[in-house]
Amino acid sequence: MSDDSPSLAQVQSTVDEWITTIGVRYFSELTNMTILTEEVGELARIMARRYGDQSEKPSDANRDLGDEMADVLWVLAALANQTGVNLSEAFERNLEKKTQRDADRHRNNPKLQ
């Protein structure tokens, strides 16, 4: 990741600015949740066909995996904005929770050895 990569706070701010100027307004939270599910499905389809056991369709062969991930991030940031979630703070809390909970769990997992 380069030094000029946006922080999660900047991503949320950029999404908000774009939606309120170019996009006119936010879709409802339920609509955005549905869109998020759709975007995750598109990402899953590419992953399953490119890295999993399914064969890749010609229409999916040139799909940009990073662009699909960015679509997921975009809608997630929109939902965070709508519901008052600061993703930077939530990520830090989540990382701390995982670090405490899983400090030895994965290291002691024989499946990962």
MARNUTOR-9402 format. One record per residue: residue number from 1; x, y, z of N, C-alpha, C in turn. Coordinates in pm, 1 decimal. Layout:
<recs>
    nr         nx         ny         nz        cax        cay        caz         cx         cy         cz
   NUM          X          Y          Z          X          Y          Z          X          Y          Z
...
</recs>
This chain:
<recs>
    nr         nx         ny         nz        cax        cay        caz         cx         cy         cz
     1       85.8     -117.4        0.0        0.0        0.0        0.0       90.1      123.2        0.0
     2       60.9      216.7      -85.7      144.1      336.0      -93.1      105.0      436.3       15.3
     3      198.0      529.7       39.6      175.3      629.8      144.3       56.6      720.8      114.8
     4       20.0      732.5      -12.3      -90.3      821.7      -47.4     -224.5      748.3      -57.5
     5     -229.1      623.1      -11.5     -354.5      548.9      -11.0     -450.9      611.8       88.7
     6     -579.9      616.5       53.2     -675.3      679.0      145.1     -699.6      594.9      269.1
     7     -720.9      662.8      379.9     -760.6      594.6      503.8     -907.8      556.0      491.5
     8     -954.3      475.7      583.3    -1097.2      442.0      583.4    -1182.5      567.0      602.1
     9    -1135.6      659.0      685.3    -1209.2      784.9      705.1    -1217.4      862.8      573.5
    10    -1109.6      864.2      499.3    -1109.9      933.6      370.3    -1200.9      862.9      270.5
    11    -1202.0      730.1      273.4    -1292.6      655.2      186.3    -1437.0      692.8      218.6
    12    -1470.8      692.9      347.4    -1607.6      729.1      386.2    -1641.1      870.5      342.0
    13    -1548.9      962.4      359.3    -1572.1     1101.3      320.2    -1589.0     1114.9      169.5
    14    -1505.3     1045.9       93.6    -1512.2     1051.8      -52.4    -1643.8      995.1     -103.0
    15    -1685.2      882.3      -45.9    -1812.5      820.9      -84.8    -1927.5      916.4      -53.7
    16    -1924.7      978.0       64.8    -2030.0     1072.3      102.7    -2034.9     1190.5        6.5
    17    -1919.9     1247.2      -24.1    -1915.6     1361.8     -115.1    -1968.2     1323.8     -253.2
    18    -1928.6     1208.3     -303.5    -1973.0     1166.2     -435.7    -2123.8     1143.9     -437.0
    19    -2174.0     1072.3     -336.0    -2317.0     1042.0     -331.9    -2400.3     1169.2     -321.7
    20    -2357.6     1264.1     -240.1    -2439.0     1384.2     -217.8    -2423.2     1489.0     -327.9
    21    -2327.1     1470.8     -416.6    -2312.4     1566.0     -527.8    -2347.0     1500.9     -660.8
    22    -2279.1     1396.4     -696.1    -2300.5     1330.1     -825.0    -2414.8     1230.3     -817.2
    23    -2422.5     1157.4     -709.3    -2526.0     1055.3     -694.6    -2659.5     1109.1     -647.7
    24    -2669.4     1234.8     -619.2    -2789.1     1306.7     -574.3    -2820.6     1280.5     -427.1
    25    -2840.8     1154.4     -389.4    -2870.2     1121.8     -250.2    -2840.6      974.9     -227.4
    26    -2835.2      936.9      -98.9    -2816.7      796.6      -62.8    -2941.2      716.4      -97.7
    27    -2921.8      593.5     -143.4    -3032.6      499.3     -149.7    -3066.4      464.0       -5.0
    28    -3181.4      403.0       17.4    -3216.6      362.3      153.3    -3115.9      258.3      203.5
    29    -3108.9      245.7      334.5    -3017.7      148.4      394.3    -3047.4        6.8      344.9
    30    -3175.1      -26.7      335.4    -3211.5     -160.3      289.3    -3169.4     -181.0      143.8
    31    -3189.5      -79.1       60.6    -3145.2      -89.5      -78.9    -2994.3     -106.5      -84.9
    32    -2920.6      -27.8       -6.0    -2774.8      -41.1       -6.6    -2729.9     -175.7       47.9
    33    -2800.0     -231.1      144.3    -2765.7     -364.3      193.6    -2784.7     -467.1       82.4
    34    -2890.1     -451.8        6.0    -2915.4     -541.9     -105.8    -2807.9     -525.8     -213.0
    35    -2768.5     -402.0     -240.6    -2661.9     -376.6     -337.9    -2530.1     -436.9     -288.8
    36    -2501.8     -424.8     -158.9    -2380.3     -484.0     -102.7    -2380.4     -635.0     -125.9
    37    -2493.1     -698.2     -102.0    -2505.2     -841.9     -122.6    -2479.9     -876.9     -269.4
    38    -2534.2     -797.1     -358.5    -2512.9     -817.7     -501.8    -2364.4     -804.5     -537.5
    39    -2300.1     -701.7     -485.0    -2157.6     -679.4     -514.9    -2070.7     -792.4     -458.8
    40    -2101.9     -840.0     -338.6    -2027.9     -953.1     -280.7    -2049.3    -1076.9     -368.3
    41    -2168.9    -1094.3     -421.2    -2196.7    -1206.3     -511.4    -2114.0    -1199.5     -638.6
    42    -2098.3    -1079.3     -693.6    -2016.3    -1063.0     -813.9    -1870.6    -1097.3     -783.7
    43    -1822.3    -1053.1     -669.3    -1685.8    -1085.0     -627.5    -1671.4    -1236.2     -607.0
    44    -1769.5    -1297.2     -542.5    -1765.9    -1441.2     -517.1    -1764.2    -1520.1     -647.4
    45    -1839.5    -1476.8     -744.7    -1843.7    -1546.6     -873.4    -1705.5    -1548.2     -938.2
    46    -1638.6    -1433.9     -938.9    -1504.9    -1426.9     -997.5    -1406.7    -1513.4     -918.3
    47    -1411.7    -1505.2     -785.7    -1322.1    -1585.2     -702.2    -1343.3    -1734.7     -726.7
    48    -1468.3    -1777.7     -733.0    -1499.1    -1919.6     -751.7    -1450.1    -1969.7     -886.5
    49    -1458.7    -1884.0     -986.8    -1420.6    -1926.2    -1122.0    -1272.5    -1908.1    -1149.5
    50    -1213.1    -1808.0    -1089.5    -1071.3    -1782.7    -1115.2     -981.6    -1864.0    -1023.0
    51    -1022.7    -1880.0     -897.8     -938.5    -1947.6     -798.9     -998.0    -2077.8     -747.3
    52    -1125.0    -2099.2     -772.2    -1191.2    -2220.1     -724.0    -1202.5    -2324.7     -832.5
    53    -1297.0    -2412.6     -815.8    -1310.3    -2527.0     -903.7    -1397.5    -2502.3    -1026.1
    54    -1472.9    -2393.9    -1027.4    -1556.3    -2366.9    -1143.5    -1471.4    -2315.4    -1258.5
    55    -1514.8    -2345.6    -1380.5    -1444.5    -2290.9    -1496.6    -1490.3    -2146.9    -1517.9
    56    -1398.0    -2064.8    -1563.8    -1426.7    -1922.6    -1582.8    -1499.2    -1902.4    -1714.9
    57    -1607.3    -1828.2    -1710.1    -1681.1    -1794.7    -1831.5    -1603.6    -1688.7    -1908.2
    58    -1612.7    -1688.5    -2039.4    -1543.8    -1585.2    -2117.6    -1582.1    -1443.2    -2074.0
    59    -1706.8    -1425.3    -2033.1    -1752.0    -1292.6    -1990.7    -1688.4    -1247.7    -1859.2
    60    -1636.8    -1341.8    -1781.0    -1573.6    -1309.5    -1653.0    -1421.7    -1302.4    -1662.5
    61    -1365.2    -1349.7    -1772.0    -1219.8    -1364.0    -1783.5    -1144.5    -1232.6    -1766.4
    62    -1200.4    -1124.2    -1810.5    -1130.7     -995.7    -1802.1    -1183.0     -905.7    -1690.7
    63    -1266.5     -960.5    -1603.1    -1319.8     -880.5    -1492.3    -1207.2     -846.1    -1396.5
    64    -1205.9     -723.2    -1352.1    -1101.9     -672.8    -1262.8    -1139.2     -705.8    -1118.2
    65    -1063.6     -796.5    -1058.4    -1091.4     -839.3     -921.6    -1085.1     -722.0     -824.7
    66     -986.5     -635.9     -840.9     -973.8     -518.6     -755.1    -1093.4     -426.1     -766.5
    67    -1145.2     -409.5     -887.3    -1262.5     -324.6     -907.9    -1384.0     -382.3     -836.5
    68    -1397.2     -513.8     -839.8    -1509.3     -577.8     -770.0    -1495.9     -559.9     -619.2
    69    -1374.1     -571.0     -567.8    -1352.0     -548.3     -424.4    -1380.2     -403.1     -388.3
    70    -1343.2     -311.2     -476.4    -1368.9     -169.2     -451.4    -1519.1     -140.7     -449.9
    71    -1595.5     -210.9     -534.6    -1741.3     -195.8     -531.5    -1796.4     -233.9     -394.8
    72    -1745.2     -343.3     -337.7    -1788.5     -387.7     -204.8    -1752.9     -281.4     -101.1
    73    -1629.5     -231.4     -107.5    -1585.4     -128.1      -12.7    -1670.5       -2.0      -24.5
    74    -1702.2       37.6     -146.3    -1783.3      157.9     -172.3    -1918.6      147.8     -101.3
    75    -1988.5       37.7     -124.7    -2122.9       24.2      -66.7    -2113.8        7.1       84.3
    76    -2011.7      -61.5      132.6    -1992.3      -74.1      276.9    -1969.5       63.0      340.3
    77    -1889.6      146.8      274.4    -1866.3      283.1      325.0    -1996.1      362.9      324.3
    78    -2076.4      347.1      221.1    -2205.1      417.7      215.5    -2294.1      374.8      332.0
    79    -2301.0      245.2      356.4    -2382.0      195.8      469.0    -2329.2      246.4      602.4
    80    -2198.0      250.3      616.4    -2139.2      303.1      740.2    -2178.1      449.1      758.5
    81    -2169.3      526.4      651.9    -2208.2      667.4      658.6    -2353.9      681.1      700.8
    82    -2439.2      602.4      642.1    -2582.8      613.1      669.9    -2618.8      574.2      812.4
    83    -2542.5      483.0      868.4    -2577.7      431.4     1000.8    -2490.5      488.1     1111.9
    84    -2404.6      583.7     1077.9    -2323.1      650.5     1178.1    -2205.5      568.4     1228.8
    85    -2158.3      473.4     1150.0    -2044.6      390.9     1189.2    -1915.7      452.4     1135.5
    86    -1821.0      472.2     1224.3    -1687.9      516.7     1185.3    -1607.4      389.4     1160.7
    87    -1579.8      359.4     1033.2    -1513.3      234.1      999.8    -1372.0      225.1     1057.1
    88    -1303.3      337.1     1067.3    -1168.3      335.0     1125.8    -1173.6      288.7     1270.6
    89    -1263.9      348.0     1347.7    -1278.2      309.2     1487.8    -1328.5      166.2     1501.1
    90    -1425.0      129.5     1417.5    -1479.4       -6.2     1423.3    -1372.6     -108.8     1387.9
    91    -1288.5      -77.0     1289.6    -1181.4     -168.5     1251.2    -1081.5     -186.7     1365.3
    92    -1044.3      -76.3     1429.5     -950.0      -85.2     1541.9    -1006.4     -170.0     1654.5
    93    -1133.7     -150.0     1689.2    -1197.5     -230.8     1793.8    -1202.7     -378.1     1753.6
    94    -1233.1     -402.5     1627.3    -1243.2     -538.6     1577.4    -1107.8     -608.1     1578.6
    95    -1003.0     -534.9     1540.0     -868.4     -590.1     1542.2     -826.9     -626.5     1684.1
    96     -856.9     -540.7     1779.0     -824.5     -567.9     1919.2     -900.0     -691.1     1968.2
    97    -1026.9     -701.8     1933.6    -1108.2     -818.1     1972.8    -1047.2     -946.4     1916.7
    98    -1013.9     -946.2     1788.5     -955.3    -1064.1     1725.8     -819.4    -1098.2     1785.8
    99     -739.8     -996.6     1814.6     -606.8    -1018.5     1870.8     -617.0    -1084.4     2007.5
   100     -707.8    -1037.2     2090.9     -725.3    -1096.6     2223.5     -784.9    -1236.1     2214.1
   101     -885.7    -1252.1     2132.9     -957.1    -1379.1     2122.9     -871.3    -1487.7     2057.1
   102     -795.7    -1449.3     1956.7     -726.4    -1548.1     1874.4     -575.0    -1546.4     1891.5
   103     -527.8    -1494.6     2004.5     -383.1    -1481.2     2025.9     -308.9    -1612.4     2002.2
   104     -363.8    -1723.2     2047.2     -297.4    -1852.6     2029.9     -376.9    -1948.8     1941.8
   105     -498.3    -1914.2     1912.0     -587.9    -2006.3     1841.5     -529.7    -2055.7     1709.7
   106     -484.7    -1965.8     1625.1     -436.3    -2005.9     1493.0     -297.1    -2068.6     1501.4
   107     -215.2    -2018.9     1591.4      -80.3    -2073.1     1610.5      -86.9    -2219.0     1656.3
   108     -192.1    -2252.2     1732.1     -206.6    -2387.6     1783.9     -296.4    -2476.7     1698.7
   109     -333.2    -2429.8     1583.1     -420.8    -2505.7     1494.0     -335.5    -2598.8     1408.0
   110     -344.1    -2730.1     1428.6     -261.1    -2822.7     1350.8     -293.2    -2817.9     1200.0
   111     -411.5    -2773.1     1164.4     -446.3    -2762.7     1022.6     -364.9    -2655.1      951.6
   112     -312.1    -2560.4     1029.2     -236.2    -2450.2      969.3      -85.3    -2471.9      975.7
   113      -43.0    -2583.9     1030.4      100.2    -2613.3     1043.5      158.2    -2665.8      915.7
</recs>
